């Protein structure tokens, strides 16, 4: 009985720590400019850099919230040579919305650009 309760208590954290399909576990930085972007679910946006690599950017909780924030995105970089990192602000100019970055992780191409993608929008 105690073991069953303990197992049930531990289950949610185990599920929460599972990796996202097609997304690296390690955080990274984006060293070249962003060429394209697409919204994921919640506070997630996927961006493609100048070398055709995709990244999953998670912004601070509630900043995007699944809202469509237009066709423009900008990055207020403080790092060297325009590098995008966790100190960078994500700006949606049309809506005057500024979001912080929680994480940046390499991603395979999101499903909006590859119908066979194993990446989820979460």
Residue frames relative to the residue before (quaternion, step in Angstrom):
aa qw qx qy qz dx dy dz
X 1.0000 0.0000 0.0000 0.0000 0.00 0.00 0.00
X 0.6766 0.4728 -0.2898 0.4844 3.58 0.90 -0.93
X 0.6483 0.5160 -0.3206 0.4589 3.60 0.99 -0.80
X 0.6341 0.5261 -0.3310 0.4600 3.59 0.99 -0.77
X 0.6620 0.4946 -0.3018 0.4754 3.57 0.92 -0.88
X 0.6497 0.5111 -0.3154 0.4660 3.58 0.98 -0.83
X 0.6512 0.5100 -0.3153 0.4653 3.59 0.94 -0.84
X 0.6568 0.5006 -0.3079 0.4725 3.59 0.95 -0.82
X 0.6381 0.5283 -0.3191 0.4603 3.57 1.07 -0.73
X 0.7106 0.4642 -0.2516 0.4650 3.60 0.99 -0.82
X 0.5311 0.6852 -0.3890 0.3117 3.60 1.13 -0.56
X 0.6791 0.4945 -0.3412 0.4217 3.68 0.69 -0.84
X 0.6746 0.4784 -0.3202 0.4621 3.62 0.90 -0.77
X 0.6064 0.5410 -0.3573 0.4603 3.58 1.09 -0.60
X 0.6701 0.4870 -0.2989 0.4739 3.59 0.92 -0.85
X 0.6557 0.5280 -0.3153 0.4380 3.57 0.96 -0.83
X 0.7167 0.4523 -0.2611 0.4623 3.60 1.06 -0.66
X 0.4402 0.6886 -0.4707 0.3324 3.59 1.23 0.06
X 0.5263 -0.6555 0.4379 0.3188 3.58 -1.02 0.77
X 0.4661 -0.6402 0.5311 0.3014 3.54 -1.25 0.50
X 0.5041 -0.6661 0.4477 0.3190 3.62 -0.81 0.90
X 0.8448 0.1797 -0.1466 0.4822 3.56 -0.91 0.96
X 0.6646 0.4515 -0.2969 0.5160 3.60 1.29 0.13
X 0.4732 -0.6796 0.4843 0.2823 3.59 -0.88 0.97
X 0.4920 -0.6528 0.4940 0.2963 3.54 -1.19 0.59
X 0.6786 0.4929 -0.2888 0.4618 3.59 1.06 -0.73
X 0.4192 -0.6759 0.5437 0.2680 3.53 -1.11 0.74
X 0.1114 -0.7964 0.5938 0.0254 3.56 -1.18 0.57
X 0.3671 -0.6632 0.5772 0.3039 3.57 -1.31 -0.31
X 0.3734 -0.6813 0.5742 0.2580 3.56 -1.28 0.35
X 0.2367 -0.8317 0.4939 0.0904 3.55 -0.52 1.20
X 0.7455 0.3059 -0.2011 0.5570 3.60 1.21 -0.28
X 0.6896 -0.5107 0.3268 0.3961 3.56 -1.22 0.34
X 0.4876 -0.6451 0.5094 0.2942 3.53 -1.26 0.48
X 0.2392 -0.7966 0.5473 0.0930 3.55 -0.84 1.07
X 0.8062 0.0271 0.0478 0.5891 3.58 1.07 -0.75
X 0.0250 -0.7971 0.6027 0.0273 3.57 -1.19 0.49
X 0.0523 -0.7631 0.6433 0.0332 3.51 -1.31 0.43
X 0.4591 -0.6929 0.4840 0.2736 3.57 -1.03 0.78
X 0.2651 -0.7054 0.6317 0.1818 3.50 -1.22 0.66
X 0.6966 -0.4051 0.3417 0.4837 3.57 -1.16 -0.59
X 0.8263 0.2221 -0.1529 0.4945 3.55 -1.20 0.51
X 0.7906 -0.2916 0.2531 0.4754 3.54 -0.82 -1.08
X 0.4780 0.6746 -0.4143 0.3806 3.57 1.16 0.67
X 0.0068 0.7524 -0.6587 -0.0007 3.53 -1.12 0.80
X 0.2524 -0.7427 0.6021 0.1492 3.57 -1.04 0.84
X 0.0621 -0.8022 0.5936 0.0166 3.60 -0.91 0.90
X 0.2453 -0.7334 0.6145 0.1558 3.54 -1.23 0.62
X 0.3143 -0.7680 0.5305 0.1730 3.55 -0.83 1.00
X 0.7404 -0.4359 0.3002 0.4144 3.56 -1.34 -0.02
X 0.6837 0.4411 -0.2875 0.5053 3.59 1.25 -0.25
X 0.5449 -0.6644 0.3485 0.3745 3.58 1.34 0.43
X 0.4619 0.6389 -0.4752 0.3906 3.60 1.13 0.57
X 0.3107 -0.7444 0.5675 0.1649 3.54 -1.10 0.81
X 0.1028 -0.7738 0.6241 0.0343 3.54 -1.19 0.71
X 0.2945 -0.7077 0.6133 0.1908 3.53 -1.22 0.63
X 0.0779 -0.7903 0.6076 0.0148 3.58 -0.61 1.15
X 0.1505 -0.7543 0.6337 0.0824 3.53 -0.86 1.02
X 0.2224 -0.7810 0.5718 0.1169 3.57 -0.76 1.06
X 0.7069 -0.4488 0.3164 0.4459 3.55 -1.28 0.22
X 0.6456 -0.5885 0.3458 0.3424 3.52 -1.07 0.90
X 0.8327 0.2130 -0.1844 0.4766 3.54 -0.89 1.03
X 0.5142 0.6707 -0.4229 0.3271 3.61 1.19 -0.19
X 0.7474 0.2709 -0.1766 0.5803 3.58 0.91 -0.87
X 0.0453 -0.8704 0.4878 0.0491 3.55 0.96 -0.90
X 0.6856 -0.4962 0.2924 0.4453 3.57 1.06 0.66
X 0.4873 0.6612 -0.4395 0.3635 3.60 1.25 0.05
X 0.4136 -0.6436 0.5713 0.2972 3.54 -1.20 0.54
X 0.1035 -0.8415 0.5301 0.0166 3.57 -0.52 1.16
X 0.7419 -0.4577 0.2245 0.4355 3.56 1.04 0.72
X 0.6164 -0.5821 0.4212 0.3222 3.48 -1.41 -0.02
X 0.6762 0.4552 -0.3018 0.4944 3.59 1.21 0.09
X 0.0156 0.7582 -0.6514 0.0232 3.51 -1.13 0.80
X 0.0416 -0.7830 0.6205 0.0129 3.56 -1.07 0.73
X 0.2411 -0.7576 0.5916 0.1340 3.53 -1.25 0.49
X 0.2349 -0.7532 0.6038 0.1138 3.56 -0.77 1.12
X 0.0724 -0.8479 0.5252 0.0005 3.56 0.00 1.30
X 0.1952 -0.7654 0.6027 0.1131 3.53 -1.15 0.71
X 0.5867 0.6113 -0.3497 0.3997 3.55 1.28 -0.32
X 0.7165 -0.4475 0.3207 0.4284 3.55 -1.34 0.03
X 0.8842 0.0141 -0.0270 0.4662 3.54 -1.13 0.84
X 0.7143 -0.4902 0.2674 0.4220 3.58 0.90 0.88
X 0.3111 0.7608 -0.5112 0.2512 3.58 1.19 0.41
X 0.2815 -0.7443 0.5835 0.1622 3.59 -1.00 0.87
X 0.1188 0.7830 -0.5966 0.1299 3.56 -0.70 1.15
X 0.7618 -0.3918 0.2525 0.4499 3.59 -1.26 -0.18
X 0.6285 0.5151 -0.3438 0.4705 3.61 1.24 -0.15
X 0.5353 0.6348 -0.3821 0.4056 3.57 1.33 -0.13
X 0.2952 -0.7175 0.5980 0.2011 3.56 -1.14 0.66
X 0.2877 -0.7135 0.6124 0.1818 3.56 -1.11 0.78
X 0.1092 -0.8187 0.5637 0.0099 3.57 -0.69 1.12
X 0.1408 -0.7387 0.6549 0.0746 3.54 -1.03 0.93
X 0.2923 -0.8409 0.4230 0.1690 3.60 0.23 1.34
X 0.6543 0.5431 -0.3366 0.4046 3.59 0.85 -0.88
X 0.7716 0.3312 -0.1654 0.5172 3.57 1.05 -0.75
X 0.3987 -0.7416 0.4555 0.2892 3.58 1.30 0.16
X 0.4139 0.6975 -0.4661 0.3534 3.56 1.05 0.83
X 0.0640 -0.7749 0.6286 0.0156 3.57 -0.94 0.96
X 0.0804 -0.8036 0.5897 -0.0011 3.56 -0.80 1.08
X 0.3835 -0.6772 0.5733 0.2563 3.54 -1.19 0.59
X 0.4193 -0.6894 0.5299 0.2611 3.56 -1.27 0.37
X 0.2783 -0.7520 0.5812 0.1384 3.56 -0.88 1.05
X 0.7954 -0.1325 0.1020 0.5826 3.60 0.95 -0.87
X 0.1454 -0.7296 0.6610 0.0983 3.51 -1.34 0.54
X 0.0781 0.7982 -0.5903 0.0910 3.57 -0.70 1.10
X 0.5403 -0.6079 0.4733 0.3384 3.57 -1.07 0.80
X 0.0742 -0.8007 0.5944 -0.0031 3.54 -1.04 0.82
X 0.4765 -0.5734 0.5587 0.3633 3.50 -1.28 0.35
X 0.6998 -0.4464 0.3351 0.4458 3.58 -1.27 0.19
X 0.4300 -0.7104 0.4864 0.2718 3.62 -0.80 0.94
X 0.6728 -0.5523 0.3207 0.3734 3.60 -1.18 0.52
X 0.5631 0.5967 -0.4006 0.4080 3.62 1.13 -0.37
X 0.7562 0.3374 -0.1803 0.5309 3.59 1.25 -0.49
X 0.7697 0.1711 -0.1114 0.6049 3.59 1.27 -0.23
X 0.3273 -0.7905 0.4852 0.1804 3.57 -0.27 1.26
X 0.6817 0.4586 -0.2883 0.4918 3.61 1.21 -0.36
X 0.3789 0.7580 -0.4646 0.2568 3.60 1.27 0.07
X 0.3244 -0.7326 0.5636 0.2013 3.55 -1.08 0.74
X 0.4569 0.6763 -0.4447 0.3690 3.59 1.32 0.02
X 0.2550 -0.7272 0.6127 0.1753 3.56 -1.04 0.82
X 0.5550 -0.6351 0.4233 0.3309 3.59 -1.15 0.39
X 0.5067 0.6597 -0.4150 0.3686 3.59 1.28 -0.04
